[in-house]
Amino acid sequence: PARTAALSPPLPALSVAVRRPGGTLPALSMTTDVKNRAKLAVKANSDREQARREGGMLGALYKFTRPHTIRGTILASCACVTRVTLMSIRTQSFIEWSLLKTAALGLAALLCGNAYIVGINQIFDVEIDRVNKPFLPVASGAMSPSLAWGLVAATGVGGLGLVYCFFPPLIRKLYTLGMLLGTIYTVPPFRWKNNALLAMANIAMVRGLLLNVGLHHASSHALGLPVTWPPQVIFISMFMTVFAIVIAICKDMPDTKGDIEYNVQTVPATIGVDKTAQLATLTLFTNYMVGISFGIWAKGLNSLLMIGAHGALALWLLSFSSRLKSDSVPSIKLFYRNIWKLFYTEYLIFPFL
């Protein structure tokens, strides 16, 4: 007669009867889901240990600021200031060097705001990050929660202090709104990041509209120029708002396992990585086609650059998106890095549009 056995390990297991010649012998194996969870836990622990060993405190501080977002902020600031400076030369025939001081203070305030937003996100997402991003300093244990809170407080107060001391009322209001949106994105009970639509609206508003409108207004004010809205500024504000929506949905593509586990309703966790990539590619490609249309029809723009640059970037987008392997985390991360490279490139060409 066949014999059966059962065990009750700490993790769920599946009992499987294996038929062999001469009878049936019991065999026990963990479910595929449990095996995958165990592998993820081992990998996360390994990543955390590696993160603690690498770079020391300076490395932890560097990772805490999320450097890819810092690069985007610096490029946006430099591009907008350069654009306004080039506009002023056409009317004044000289450079107002006092702008450099204002630009430096503005950049410092923006970097403080950037660090505050990404820092508070790491504090409140520490459990999810231990699954999705175990290399981050708070999740890995390379940075203590108390130090993280200290940095968030310092950058939040420092950024607001700079803006309220050196910039006009409209910039103060825009900056404060950006900080508020960055807070409610992460902090309970609001936690807009748990809702895909609210998360997209939040990021689009901060990195798309507020950043570009605020930079243009602040730069114009610093130079004593009337605040006008040339086609270049209108275009970059619209283009980067759409781009920020794409970043908002793509940033969670490598994180679906942790997001599903913690019930964070991101777009990739809801519709899958493949469909998310297709949606992002279609949206960005359409954005580039609008840029080409601006180059053809809008007056006052560098038509050759608008058409040529956006056409080339659209082709590169189609090229790297076609190579995405949705079951490969390195491939997904490469796709997301390339999205950011497109973002950086737009600001590099913006002053010359």
N, C-alpha and C positions, 0 to 999 in steps of 0.2 A: 504494500500500500504506500501511497505517496505520503511523505512527511512534510509538515510545514513548521516554520518558526517565525517569530516576530521579535524585533528589538525596538526599543524606544529611545533613540539617541536625542541629544539636545536639539538637533535640527531635524526637520521633517524628512522622512525617507520613504521610498517606494519599495515594497516587497515584490519581487519578480520570481516566478517559478520557472526554472529552466529544465526542459525535458531532455533527458539523456537516455541512451540505450540502457535498458534494465531498470528504469524508474525515473522519478522526478526528484531533483535535488533543489533545495531552496537557495535563492541568491538574493542578496540585499544590495541595493544601490541607491544613491541619492538621486532625486529628480534633477533634470537638466537645469531647472531654475535655481535650485539650491547650489548646484555646482558652480553656476555662473556667478551667483552672489558670493560664494566663497572665493572664487578667483578674483573678483573685483575687490573684495576686502583685503586679500593678500597684496594685490597690486597697489591699492590705496595706501596700505601701511608701508609698503616699500617706497612709494613716492614720497610719503611724508618724512620717512627717515632720510631719504636722499636730500629732500629740501632743507631739512634741519642741518645737514652737513655742509651744504653748498653756500658759499658766499658770506656766511656770518651775518652780522647785523646789517651791514651795508647792503648785502644782497637781499635781505628780508625787506628793508626799506624800499629798495628799488622795485621789487615785485609787488609790494603793497600799493604802489602808485599806479599799477597796471600800465606799463610803459607804452603800449600801443595806443592807449587813449591819450596819454601825455603828448605823444608825437602828433596826433591829430589836432590837439589844442594848440600846440606851438605853431604848426604849419598854418592853421586857420588864422591865428593872430598875425603872423608875419605876412601872410598873403593879403589880408585885409588892410593892414597898415601900409604895405607897399603899394597897393592899388590906390588908396587915398593920396599917398605921397606923390605918385605919378600924376594924378589928377591935379594936385595943387601946383606942380611944376608948370603945367600948361597955362596957368593963370598968373602965377607969381614969379616964375623963372628962377626960383631958388628953393632950397629945402629948409623948412622950419625945424632946426635941430632940437628945439624944445620938445618936439614930438617924441624923440627917443626916450626921454625921461618918462613921459606919459605912457608910451608903449611898454616900457619895462615894468612900470607899476601895474599896468593893465594885465600884462602877461603873468606877473606874479600872482595877481588876484585870481586869474583864471586857473592857474595851476593849483592854487590853494583850493578853489572850488572843485576842481577835478579830483584832487586827492581826498577831499571830504566825501564826495559822492561815492567813489569806488571804495573808500575805506569803510564807510558805514555799511555798505553792502556786504563787505567781507565779514564784519562783526555779526550781522544778523543772519547771514547765510552760512555760518561756519559748519553746521552739520551737513548741509547739502554739498558744500565745497569739499568736505572730506571724501565724498564720493566722486564729484565731478572735477574738482580742481585741487587735488591734495597737495600740489606744489605751492599753493598760496601760503603766505607766512602765518596767518592766523590759523588756518586749517591744519597746517603741518606742525604747529607748535613752535615754529622758529620765532614768532612774535607773540608775546603774551597779550591777552585781552585788555589788560590795563594800559599797556603801551599803545595798543591800537586805539583805544578810546582817547588817550591823551593826544595822539596825532590827529584824530578826527576833530577833537575840540579845538586844537591849535590852528589847524588849517581852516576850519569853519569860521572861527573868530577872526583870524588873520585876514582871510579873504574879504569878509564883510567890512573889517576895519579899513583896509586899503580903499575899497570902493567908496565908502562913506566919507573918507577924508579927502579923496583926490578927484572924484568924478561927479558929473552933474546928476540931478535928481532922476532923470529917465534911466540912466545907466544903473543907478542904485536900485530902482524898482525892478528892472530886468534881471539884475544879478540876484536879488533877493528871491524873485520868482523862480529862477533857475535852481537855487539852493533848496527852496521849498519843494519843488518838483523832484529833485534828487533825493530828498528825505522821504517823501511819501511813496516813492517808488519802492523803497525797501522796508520802511519801518511799520510794524503793526500799529494800529488796526487797519491802516490804509493798504499797505503792501500791494501797490498796483502791479508789481511784477508777476503776481499770481494770475493776472488776467491778461491774456495776449493783446487785446485791443487797447487796454489802458497802458500797458507797457510800451507798445508801439507809439501811442500818442505822446507819452511822457518823453521818450528818447528823441522823437522827431521834434518836439517843441524845444528841448534843451539844446541838442547838438545841431539841429537844423535852423530853426527860426531865430531863437533868442541869441545864439552865438553870433550869427552873421549880421543880424540887424544891430545888435549891441556893439559889435566891433566897428561897423561902419559909422554908426552914430558917434561913438567915442573918439574915433580917429578924426572925423570931420570937426568935431567940437574942439579937439586939441589943436588943430591947425587954424582954428578961427574961420573955417569955411562954412557956408550955409549947408544944412543937411538936405541934400537932394538924393534922389533915388535913380541913378543911371541904370541902363539896361543890364550892365554887368552885375550890379548888386541885386537887382530883382531876380536875375537868372540864378546866381549862386545861392540865394536864399531858398528859392523854389527847388533847385536841383538837389541841394544838400538836405533839405527836409525830406524829400523822397528817399535819398540815400540813407538817411538816419533810420527811416522805417525798415529798409533792407537790413541794415546792421542789427536793428532790434530783433528781427526774426532769425537772422543767421547766427547771432552770438550764442544761441542755445543749442545749435546743432550738435556739438560734441557732448552735450550734457543731458541727453534724453533719459539715460538710466536713472540718474539722481533726481531729475525733475519728476519723472513718473512715480518714483518711490515716495517723494515728499509732496505729491499732488500739486506741483507747480504747473499750471496750464499754459505752457509755452506753445508756440506754433509747431515746432518740431515734435514735441511730445504728443501733440494732438493729431497731426496729419502725417507725421513721419518725416525722416530726413530727405528722402527723394523728392517728395512733393514740395517740401520747403525750399530745397535748392532750385527746383523748377520755377516756383513762384518768385524767388529772389532774382533769378536770372531774367525772367520775363519782365519784372518790374524795372530792373536796372537797364535792360536793353531798351525798353520803352523810354526811360529817362534819357538815355543817350540819343535816341531818335528825336526827342524833343529838343535836345541841345543842338543837333544838326539843323533842325527846323528854325531854331533861333538864329543860327548862323546864316541861313538863307534869307529869312524874312525880316529879322529885327534890324533896325538902324543903329549905328554907333558901336557895333561889335566887330571884332576881328574875324571876318567870315571864314578866311582860310584856316585859321587856328580852330575855330569852333567846329567846322565841318571835318577837317583832317584829324584833329586830336580825338574828338568824340567818336568818329568812325573807327579809328584804330583801337581805342579802348573798348568799344563795343565788340570788335572782333576778338580781342584778347579775352574778354569776358566769356564769349561763346566757346573759345578754345579751352580755357581751364575748367569751365563748368562741365564740358563734355567728358572730362577725364575723372570726374568725381566718382569715387567708390563709396556708396552709402554705408557699407558694412565695415569700412576701415576708418578708425578714429584718426590716424595720421592723415589720410586723404581728406577727411572732413575738416580737420584743422588747417590744412593747406588751402582748401577752398576759402575758408574764413579769412585767413591771412591775405589771400589775394584780393578779397573784397576790400580789406583795409588799404591795400596798396593802390587800388583804384581810387579810394577816398583821398589818400595822400596826393595822388597825381593830379586830381582835380584842383586842389589848392595850389599846387606848383604852377599850373597854367593860368589860374585865375587872374593874377595881376596883368597878364598880357592879352586878355580877351577883348 
